[in-house]
Every structure is written in C-alpha cells, then in structure tokens.
Amino acid sequence: MTVGEQRARPDSAAADHDEQMVANAAGALDVVRTASATVDAELDAIAEEAGRQVDEADSAVDDVSSLSATIEEIAATATAVSEQSERAASEAAEGREAAAAATETLREAREAGQAALERIDALTTQIDRIAEALSGIDDIADQTNMLALNASIEAARAGDGSDGFAVVAEEIKSLAGESQSQADDIDALLADVRDATDETVAQLERAVERIDRASDRSAETKAAFDDVTDAVDETAADIGSVSAAADEQATTSERVAATVERVAESAGSVERDIETIRDARSEQTEMLAEVEEALESAAGSRERELAEAVRIPTGIDGVDALCDGGIPQGGRAVVRHDGAGPVGRLLAQLCAAAIADERAVSLSAPPGLDRATLDAALDAVGTGVDEALATDRLFVLDMFDDWGAGRNVFDLDRRSLSDVNERTADRRDRPLLVVGNVAGEIEVLGERAARAARYDNDDGVLESTDTVVNVVDDASVSDSFAAFYAGAADQVLSLTGGDRRPTVELATAVDGAGGVSRPVAASAEPPFLTVADGES
C-alpha cells in the first residue's frame, strides 16, 4: 500500500484522529496527575506554613501585647522621671539662686568687715593721739606738782605773810594730783580700749578670712549648682525624648498587634481555604480516576494493535531487547534524558537503523547529535548523510543553523513548520520516523506555540505507519511538558548519565509494563552503545 493510498482511506484517517485524541487525552491526564501531585505537595507545604504562621502569629500577638504593656510602663515611668527631673531642675535653679544670693551676702559682709576694720584703724589712731595727749597732761601734772612744791617752799620762806600763796600752791598741787589721777584712769581706760580694739581687729580679720573662704565655697557651690542644673536640664530633655519615643512606640506596637492579629486571622482563613481545596482535590482525584479508567479502556485496542505491529529496530541489540524487538511502527515513543547521557549516539543509531529498514527519517536534531555522528552511523549501514538527503530518505529540521544548506535541510528561521511538513509529505515515499526535539521546538516556536502543537504538530503529514519519537531533555523541559509527552507515549525510554556510568531504562512499555534498567557503555564507533545484560 502506497503513501497516497494510505492517505486516501477515510476510515484510517478517522482511526488515526481517534487514536491521536486518546493519546492527547492520556498525555493531558498525565500532566494533570503531575500537576495534581505538585499541587498536593504545595498544599501540604502551604498548610504547614499556614499552621506555622498561625502559631507564630498567635505567639507574636502575645509578645506584642506584652511588649505594648512594657512600653506603656516604660512610658509612664519615663513621664514620672521627666516630672521628677523637671522638679529637680527647678530646685537646682533655686539652689543656684540661693547660692548666688549667699555669695552676694558674703561679699557685702566682707565689704562691711573691711569697712569696720578701716574704722577701727581710725579709732586706734585717735586712741594713740589721746594717749599722746595724756602723756602731755602727765608732763603738765608733773610740772604743776613741781611748781606747787616750789611754791610751798617759797611760802615757807616767806613766813606768815605768804599764807594765801601757800593755800594757792596747795590747791595747785591738789589739782595736779587730781589731774594725774584722772590721766592715769584715762590711760588705763585707753589701754582697755586698745586691748579690746586689738581683739576686735583680730576677730574681724578672722571673720573676713572665714567670709573669704565661705565666699569661695559659695562660688564653688554656685558653679556646682550650675553644672547640676545643666545636667538635670539635659536629663529632663533626654527623658522627655524617651517618653515621647515610648509613647510613639506604644502606638506603633498597638498597630503592629492589630496587624499581627489580622495576619493570624488571614492565616486561619488560609488553613480553612486549604481544607476546602483539599476537599475539591479529593473530588478531582476521583474524577481523574474515572477518566483514567475510560482512557485505559479506549487504549486497550491500541495496545493490542501495537503489540502486533512491526518493530523498528534501534540498531542497538540491548535496547531492542528491552523494547521487545524495537519501537512499534505507528507508535509514539519518548526518549527522556538528563543532558549527561549519550543521547546523540542513541538517536544516530536509531535513525541509521530506520533508514536501513527502508524508512524515511524527519530529524529535529537535539544537542549531541551532530552531522558527523549521524554520518558515521549511516556509513555503517551503507549510506551517508548527503546520500540520504539527496534520495529523500532524510529530512533535517535545522533549528540552530548547524547543518548548512542543501536539499531537505530546512532552516526554521526562513521556513514555517507547516511548509516544512508539506515538503516532507510531498517528497517522502515510504513510512516516516519522526524524531522530534521538544526543547528545540520550545526555543524556536516559543512555549505557547509548542504547547499548542504537541502531538498535533505534523498537519496531516503522519500516516498510520509513521512513527514518532520525541526527545525530552529533563534539564530544560518543564515537568508539565515532560509529563504530557510521557503520558501520551506508548513507550518511554530513559537515558541518564548516572554518577559513574550511564544507564538506559524502559520506563514504559507498550503493554504498560516497564521499569527495567540496564547499564550502558559508550564508544566512538557505531553502534556507539553497548548494553549490559544484567539490571543496574
């Protein structure tokens, strides 16, 4: 049956369409299942986080409430201290004024003492002058006594006729004696006055000295009061600032407490929402199970058909053994890799084996599969890249300008994907093996267009005998993309670099089995890979 005949059969086209819908639904179901697992994990994480936030928020509310009470207490204490500081400042100011007044009084007392000393000095001078006058009086009294004595002597010589003169002389003597007596009394009195004056002067001098010392101390006291007043004023100002800050902090703390309470309420609401989502997820899981059951029922006939289908060899004995002879014709396979394994060599062998099996290959080369590697693989089966391109057995979708110009090498920067598919459909004359590069499609087409394309990406080019192998790089393709292609695939091979040596695993077989893994050894010559017999 030719390609044209295959394309003309409407029942075959309808069957292909139905199979594609089932495959797409299976892939979508796998995406939903993967997303659901992710959502469940995220819900668990969110629930745990929300619970922790509730606990922390409740604790924070308690802490903030306690802090608010402490801040209010600090504010009240600061206010009281501020008031006490203001009183202390006022009292210190009064003390400073009293010290200043005391200093002024002492200054006045010192001036008064100095004035008293000066007056006493003047009095002493006058006393000294009186003493000098008294000395003169003593001299006069002595002379008067001498005159009285002489007069008495002369009166005695004169006889009876000098009685009056004798009386006068006696009176003069009596007055002189009285004057001498009074002068002696005055002298004794002046001596007492001089002694008292000297004592007063000594006391005044001592008082002035004490006043001087008191004045100095008063000045020191005033200076100390000045320092105290300044310090108290500064303290009062600082405490006033602390009080204002504490008041503001108390207000802020109250706002924080209110906010934390709202956060706690929100976290509680999140917990309730999560429970609602969990209920919805549980219902969704049941629905997915029903869909999966329906898809499994619809896919049963396809599994039986593919189980009996012709196998396309991979060119690697150990891989063919894993895949029960190779990749089933008309099937959809996925090769997943982690970027570290020799995926390019595996695909080069697959393309060479398909061309040797009289098939055409449409290749979107992933990283690691270059022209030289493919040429070496084709040369091992009796052809080469140039010959395969020229005879329409190889079509290359050159996504990154790695293959150069030539027949059947399509530059996707210059040609659309639909145009490339049309040219491939017109030129190929045998069943087609399509090797797709999912990461490349995303990079060239954009994620949105690549999502829209997925398995509906060949615009009617594929026939029932055509086979698709999509290459998925787990390191650069999102989990949802990988899950779709793996879920829609009939067969999934995984190639990983491993810690010490690569392995190949049949993750999903046509009959739904899988999970068999084998160690792989790579070489520079075709068939490039050797698969060990035992499981890794």
C-alpha positions in Angstrom: 0.0 0.0 0.0 1.5 3.3 -1.1 1.5 6.5 1.0 -1.1 8.0 -1.3 -3.4 5.0 -0.8 -2.9 5.3 3.0 -3.8 8.9 2.9 -7.0 8.3 0.8 -8.6 5.9 3.3 -11.1 7.9 5.4 -11.6 5.2 7.9 -7.8 5.1 8.5 -7.7 8.9 8.9 -10.6 8.8 11.4 -8.9 6.0 13.3 -5.7 8.0 13.4 -7.7 11.0 14.6 -9.3 9.0 17.4 -6.0 7.5 18.4 -4.4 10.9 18.5 -7.3 12.2 20.7 -6.8 9.3 23.1 -3.1 9.9 23.2 -3.5 13.6 23.8 -6.1 12.9 26.5 -3.7 10.4 28.1 -0.9 13.0 27.9 -3.1 15.7 29.3 -4.2 13.3 32.1 -0.6 12.7 33.0 0.0 16.4 33.0 -3.0 16.9 35.4 -1.7 14.0 37.5 1.7 15.5 37.7 0.3 19.0 38.4 -2.0 17.4 41.0 0.9 15.8 42.8 2.7 19.1 42.6 -0.4 20.9 43.9 -0.8 18.4 46.7 2.8 18.9 47.7 2.4 22.6 47.6 -0.8 22.5 49.5 0.9 20.4 52.2 3.7 22.9 52.3 1.2 25.8 52.3 -0.8 24.2 55.0 2.3 23.5 57.1 3.4 27.1 56.6 0.0 28.5 57.3 -0.2 26.5 60.5 3.3 27.7 61.5 2.2 31.2 60.6 -0.9 30.9 62.8 1.2 29.6 65.7 3.8 32.3 65.2 1.2 35.0 64.7 -0.5 33.9 68.0 2.8 34.0 69.7 3.6 37.3 68.1 0.3 38.7 69.3 1.2 37.6 72.8 4.7 39.0 72.5 3.4 42.3 71.1 0.8 42.6 73.7 3.4 42.0 76.4 5.7 44.5 74.7 2.9 47.0 74.5 2.3 46.7 78.2 6.1 47.0 78.9 6.3 50.0 76.6 3.4 51.7 78.3 5.0 51.0 81.7 8.3 52.5 80.4 6.4 55.5 79.0 4.7 56.0 82.4 8.0 55.6 84.2 9.7 58.0 81.8 6.9 60.5 82.3 7.3 60.3 86.1 11.1 60.6 85.8 10.7 63.5 83.5 8.4 65.2 86.0 10.9 64.5 88.8 13.7 65.8 86.6 11.8 69.0 86.0 11.3 69.4 89.8 15.0 68.7 90.3 15.9 71.2 87.7 13.6 73.8 89.4 15.1 73.0 92.8 18.6 73.2 91.4 17.8 76.5 89.8 16.5 77.7 93.2 19.7 76.4 94.9 21.8 78.2 92.3 19.9 81.4 93.0 20.3 80.9 96.8 24.0 80.2 96.3 24.2 83.4 94.3 22.4 85.3 97.0 24.6 83.8 99.7 27.7 84.8 97.6 26.3 88.3 97.3 25.6 88.5 101.1 29.1 87.2 101.9 30.5 89.8 99.6 28.6 92.5 101.3 29.6 91.1 104.7 33.2 91.2 103.6 32.9 94.7 102.5 31.3 95.6 105.8 34.1 93.8 107.7 36.7 95.7 105.7 34.9 99.0 106.4 34.8 98.1 110.2 38.5 97.3 110.1 39.1 100.6 108.5 37.0 102.5 111.1 38.8 100.5 113.9 42.1 101.5 112.4 40.9 105.1 112.5 39.8 104.7 116.1 43.2 103.2 117.0 44.8 106.2 115.5 42.6 108.5 117.6 43.3 106.5 120.7 47.0 106.8 120.0 46.6 110.6 119.7 44.6 110.6 123.0 47.5 108.6 124.6 49.9 111.2 123.3 47.7 114.0 124.8 47.5 112.1 128.1 51.3 111.9 128.0 51.3 115.7 127.7 48.9 116.0 130.6 51.2 113.8 132.7 54.0 116.1 131.9 51.9 119.1 132.8 50.8 117.5 136.0 54.4 116.7 136.9 55.4 120.3 136.1 52.4 121.5 138.1 53.5 119.4 141.1 57.0 120.8 140.8 55.6 124.3 140.7 53.3 123.6 143.7 56.3 122.2 145.5 58.4 125.2 144.7 55.5 127.4 145.7 55.3 125.7 149.1 59.0 126.1 149.6 58.8 129.8 148.8 55.7 130.2 151.0 57.6 128.6 153.9 60.5 131.1 153.4 58.2 134.0 153.3 56.7 133.2 156.6 53.3 134.3 157.9 52.8 136.8 155.1 52.6 134.1 152.5 49.7 132.1 153.8 47.5 132.8 150.8 50.2 131.9 148.4 50.7 128.6 150.3 47.0 127.9 150.0 47.1 128.5 146.3 50.1 126.3 146.0 48.4 123.6 147.9 45.3 123.8 145.6 47.5 123.7 142.5 49.2 120.6 144.0 45.8 119.1 144.7 44.6 119.8 141.2 47.8 118.4 139.7 47.3 115.3 141.8 43.7 115.0 140.7 44.7 115.6 137.0 47.4 112.9 137.3 44.8 110.6 138.9 42.3 111.2 136.1 45.1 110.9 133.5 46.0 107.6 134.9 42.4 106.4 134.8 42.1 107.6 131.2 45.3 105.9 130.3 44.0 102.6 132.0 40.8 103.0 130.1 42.6 103.6 126.8 44.7 100.5 127.5 41.5 98.5 127.9 40.0 100.1 124.7 43.3 99.3 122.9 43.2 95.7 124.1 39.5 95.4 123.1 40.2 97.1 119.8 43.1 94.7 119.1 40.9 91.8 119.9 38.1 93.1 117.7 40.6 93.7 114.9 41.8 90.1 115.3 38.3 88.8 115.3 37.3 90.9 112.3 40.3 89.6 110.4 39.5 86.0 111.3 35.8 86.8 110.3 37.0 88.3 107.0 39.1 85.2 106.3 36.2 82.9 107.1 34.0 85.1 104.9 36.6 84.8 102.1 36.6 81.1 102.5 32.8 80.9 102.7 32.6 83.2 99.6 34.9 80.8 97.7 32.9 77.8 98.8 29.7 79.7 97.9 31.1 80.4 94.4 32.1 76.7 94.1 28.6 75.7 95.3 27.0 78.1 92.7 29.2 76.5 90.0 28.2 73.0 91.1 24.6 74.1 91.1 25.2 75.4 87.6 26.6 72.1 86.5 23.7 70.2 88.3 21.1 72.5 86.7 22.6 71.9 83.2 22.8 68.1 83.7 19.3 68.0 85.1 18.1 70.1 82.1 19.8 67.7 79.7 18.5 64.7 81.5 15.0 66.2 81.6 15.2 66.8 77.8 16.5 63.3 77.1 13.9 61.7 79.3 11.3 63.8 77.6 12.5 62.4 74.3 12.4 58.9 75.7 8.9 59.5 77.0 7.8 60.8 73.6 9.5 57.9 71.8 8.0 55.4 74.2 4.5 56.9 73.6 5.1 56.7 69.8 6.4 53.1 70.2 3.4 52.2 72.2 1.1 53.5 69.5 3.2 51.6 66.9 3.1 48.5 68.9 -0.6 48.7 69.1 -0.8 49.0 65.3 1.6 46.0 65.0 -0.5 44.0 67.4 -3.6 44.8 65.3 -1.8 43.9 62.1 -0.5 40.6 63.6 -4.0 39.7 64.7 -5.2 40.3 61.1 -2.4 38.1 59.8 -3.3 35.4 62.3 -6.9 35.7 61.1 -5.7 35.5 57.5 -3.6 32.5 58.2 -6.5 30.8 59.8 -8.6 31.7 56.7 -5.8 30.2 54.5 -6.0 27.0 56.6 -9.7 26.8 56.0 -9.3 27.6 52.3 -6.7 24.8 52.1 -9.2 22.3 53.6 -11.7 23.4 51.0 -9.2 22.9 48.2 -8.3 19.5 49.7 -11.9 18.5 49.5 -12.1 19.7 45.9 -8.9 17.9 45.1 -10.3 14.7 46.6 -13.3 15.0 44.3 -11.0 15.8 41.4 -8.9 12.8 42.1 -12.0 10.6 41.9 -12.9 12.2 38.6 -9.4 11.7 37.3 -9.6 8.0 38.2 -12.8 7.7 36.2 -11.2 9.5 33.2 -8.1 7.3 33.5 -10.3 4.2 33.6 -12.1 5.4 30.4 -8.8 6.1 28.7 -7.4 2.7 29.6 -10.5 1.1 28.2 -10.1 3.2 25.0 -6.4 2.5 24.8 -6.8 -1.2 25.1 -7.4 -1.8 21.4 -4.4 0.4 20.6 -2.2 -1.6 22.9 -3.3 -4.9 21.2 -2.7 -3.3 17.8 0.8 -2.0 18.7 1.7 -5.4 20.4 1.2 -7.0 17.0 2.8 -4.1 15.0 6.1 -4.3 13.0 9.1 -3.2 15.1 11.5 -0.6 14.1 15.0 -1.6 15.3 17.1 0.9 17.2 20.3 -0.5 15.9 21.4 -1.4 19.5 20.9 -5.0 20.4 20.5 -4.4 24.1 17.9 -1.6 23.6 16.0 -3.7 21.1 15.8 -6.5 23.7 14.4 -4.1 26.3 11.8 -2.8 23.8 10.7 -6.3 22.7 12.4 -6.0 19.3 12.3 -2.2 18.9 9.9 0.7 18.6 6.4 -0.4 17.3 5.5 1.0 13.9 2.8 3.7 14.1 3.5 4.2 17.8 4.5 7.3 19.8 7.7 6.9 21.8 9.6 9.3 24.1 13.3 9.3 24.8 14.0 11.2 28.1 17.5 12.1 29.1 19.2 14.3 31.8 21.6 16.0 29.4 24.5 13.9 30.7 23.9 10.6 28.9 25.0 9.8 25.3 21.5 10.5 23.8 23.0 11.8 20.5 24.7 8.4 19.8 21.5 6.5 20.6 19.4 8.7 18.2 22.1 8.4 15.5 21.8 4.6 15.7 18.0 4.8 15.7 18.0 7.0 12.5 20.5 4.8 10.7 18.6 1.6 11.6 15.3 3.1 10.3 16.9 4.2 7.0 18.4 0.7 6.7 14.9 -0.7 7.3 13.6 1.2 4.3 12.1 4.1 6.2 12.5 7.9 5.9 13.6 10.0 8.8 12.4 13.5 9.7 15.0 14.7 12.2 15.0 17.7 14.6 18.5 17.1 15.9 18.9 17.6 19.7 22.2 18.7 21.2 24.7 15.9 21.0 23.5 14.7 17.6 25.7 16.4 15.0 26.2 15.7 11.3 29.5 13.8 11.9 27.9 11.4 14.4 24.9 10.7 12.1 27.2 10.3 9.1 29.3 7.7 10.9 26.1 5.8 11.9 24.8 5.9 8.3 28.1 4.9 6.8 27.9 1.8 8.9 24.7 0.8 7.1 26.0 1.6 3.7 25.0 5.2 3.1 25.7 8.7 4.3 24.1 12.0 5.3 24.4 13.5 1.8 23.1 10.5 0.0 20.2 10.1 2.4 19.3 13.8 2.0 19.5 13.5 -1.8 17.3 10.4 -2.0 14.6 11.8 0.2 15.3 9.3 3.0 16.4 12.0 5.4 14.8 15.4 6.2 16.5 17.7 8.7 14.7 20.5 10.6 17.8 22.7 11.2 16.7 24.7 14.3 20.1 26.3 15.0 21.9 26.5 11.6 24.2 23.6 12.4 23.7 21.5 9.2 24.3 24.0 6.4 22.3 24.5 3.2 21.2 21.7 0.9 18.3 19.6 -0.2 15.9 18.5 2.6 17.8 20.7 5.2 15.2 23.2 6.3 16.1 26.3 8.2 13.2 27.1 10.5 14.2 30.7 10.7 13.3 31.0 7.0 10.6 28.4 6.6 7.5 27.8 8.7 6.9 24.4 10.3 3.8 23.8 8.2 5.8 24.5 5.0 8.5 22.0 6.1 5.8 19.4 6.8 4.2 19.9 3.4 7.6 19.5 1.6 8.3 16.4 3.6 4.9 14.9 2.8 5.4 15.6 -0.9 8.9 14.1 -1.1 8.8 11.0 1.1 7.8 7.8 -0.5 8.0 5.4 2.5 6.9 5.2 6.1 8.4 8.0 8.2 10.2 8.0 11.5 9.8 11.5 13.1 12.5 12.3 15.7 11.3 15.5 17.5 13.3 17.8 19.7 10.9 19.2 22.3 13.4 21.6 23.9 14.3 22.9 20.4 10.6 23.4 19.5 10.1 25.4 22.7 13.1 27.5 21.9 12.3 28.1 18.3 8.5 28.3 18.4 8.0 29.6 21.9 6.4 27.8 24.7 2.9 28.8 23.8 3.1 27.6 20.2 4.9 24.4 21.3 2.1 23.7 23.8 -0.5 24.2 21.0 1.4 21.9 18.7 2.3 19.0 21.0 1.3 15.8 19.1 -0.9 17.7 16.7 2.3 19.0 15.1 2.5 17.5 11.6 -0.6 19.0 10.0 -1.8 15.8 8.4 1.7 14.5 7.4 1.7 11.4 9.6 0.1 8.2 8.5 -0.8 5.1 10.4 2.5 3.6 9.5 4.5 6.6 10.6 6.2 6.6 14.0 7.1 9.5 16.3 10.0 9.6 18.8 10.1 12.8 20.8 13.3 13.6 22.7 12.7 15.3 26.1 15.5 16.9 27.9 14.5 16.9 31.6 17.1 19.5 32.3 15.4 22.1 30.1 11.8 21.0 29.6 9.3 21.8 32.3 7.7 19.0 34.3 4.3 19.6 32.7 5.7 19.3 29.2 7.6 16.1 30.1 4.6 14.7 31.8 2.4 15.3 28.7 4.7 13.6 26.3 5.4 10.7 28.6 1.8 10.3 29.4 0.7 10.3 25.8 3.6 7.9 24.7 3.1 4.2 24.1 6.7 3.6 25.0 9.2 5.7 27.2 13.0 5.2 27.2 15.1 7.0 29.7 18.8 7.6 29.3 20.8 9.0 32.2 24.4 9.8 32.7 24.4 8.4 36.3 27.1 9.1 38.9 29.7 6.7 37.4 28.2 5.2 34.1 25.1 5.8 32.0 22.0 3.6 32.1 19.1 3.0 29.8 15.7 2.2 31.2 12.5 1.1 29.6 10.3 3.2 31.8 7.0 2.4 30.0 6.4 -0.5 27.5 3.6 -0.9 25.0 1.8 -3.3 27.3 2.1 -0.9 30.3 5.0 -2.7 31.9 8.4 -1.2 32.3 10.9 -0.2 34.9 13.7 -2.4 33.6 17.1 -0.7 33.6 20.5 -1.7 32.1 24.0 -0.2 32.3 25.3 1.3 29.1 28.9 1.6 27.8 29.6 4.3 25.1 32.2 4.0 22.3 33.4 6.3 19.5 32.4 3.8 16.7 28.9 2.5 15.7 26.9 1.1 17.2 28.2 3.6 19.8 26.4 1.9 22.7 26.7 -1.5 24.4 24.0 -2.5 26.8 24.9 -4.9 29.6 22.7 -8.0 30.2 22.0 -7.6 33.9 20.0 -4.9 35.6 21.9 -1.9 37.1 
